Amino acid sequence: MPTPRFLTLDDVAEILNVSWSQAYALVRRKELIAIQIGGRGQWRVEVDELERFIQQKYAEARAGTLPEEPAVAEAADAGPNSAG
């Protein structure tokens, strides 16, 4: 059997060791490019696209350009004297 060209979001989540919702969020934010197939619009990610995404994340990590986590940024913006 040939290697499949497309992966489901379940497959992507398993490969990246994240939840399905985290994989879906990557697609929604267009960090990971996917297409919708069929009447129910099920998402599919091309194997080459997933590999490109992984390589891009490694390049960002090497360059030190990882985006700051939203929760960390909010906490830093709030400061110690903020109400809330």
C-alpha positions in Angstrom: 0.0 0.0 0.0 1.5 3.4 -1.0 2.1 6.1 1.6 -1.0 8.3 2.0 -0.7 11.8 0.6 -3.2 13.3 3.1 -3.6 13.1 6.8 -6.7 13.7 9.0 -6.5 16.2 11.9 -6.5 13.2 14.2 -3.4 12.0 12.4 -1.8 15.4 12.6 -2.6 15.7 16.3 -1.1 12.3 16.9 2.1 13.1 15.0 2.5 16.5 16.7 1.5 15.0 20.1 -1.2 17.6 20.6 -5.0 17.5 20.9 -7.3 17.5 18.0 -8.5 21.0 19.0 -4.9 22.3 19.0 -4.4 20.8 15.5 -7.6 22.5 14.3 -6.5 25.8 15.8 -3.3 25.6 13.8 -5.4 25.2 10.7 -7.9 28.0 11.6 -4.9 30.4 12.2 -3.5 29.3 8.8 -0.2 28.3 10.5 -0.8 24.8 9.0 -2.4 24.8 5.6 -5.3 22.3 5.1 -8.1 21.6 2.7 -11.7 20.6 3.2 -12.9 17.5 1.5 -16.4 16.2 1.0 -19.9 17.3 1.9 -19.1 17.5 5.6 -16.0 19.5 5.0 -13.5 17.3 6.7 -10.0 18.7 7.0 -7.0 17.1 5.3 -3.4 18.1 5.6 -0.9 17.1 2.9 2.1 15.1 4.4 4.5 17.5 2.7 2.7 20.5 4.2 3.0 19.0 7.7 6.7 18.5 7.1 7.1 22.1 5.9 5.2 23.3 9.1 7.5 21.2 11.3 10.7 22.5 9.6 9.4 26.1 9.8 8.9 25.7 13.6 12.4 24.3 14.0 13.8 27.2 12.0 11.9 29.7 14.2 13.2 27.9 17.3 16.8 28.1 16.0 16.4 31.8 15.2 14.9 32.5 18.5 11.7 34.0 16.9 9.1 31.9 18.7 6.0 34.0 19.3 5.3 34.9 22.9 2.6 32.9 24.6 -0.6 35.0 24.9 -1.1 34.2 28.6 2.5 35.3 29.3 2.1 38.5 27.3 -1.1 39.4 29.1 0.4 38.7 32.5 3.4 40.9 31.6 1.2 43.7 30.3 -1.0 43.6 33.4 1.9 44.1 35.7 1.9 43.6 39.5 -0.2 46.7 40.3 -3.1 45.9 38.0 -6.6 45.2 39.3 -7.9 41.9 38.1 
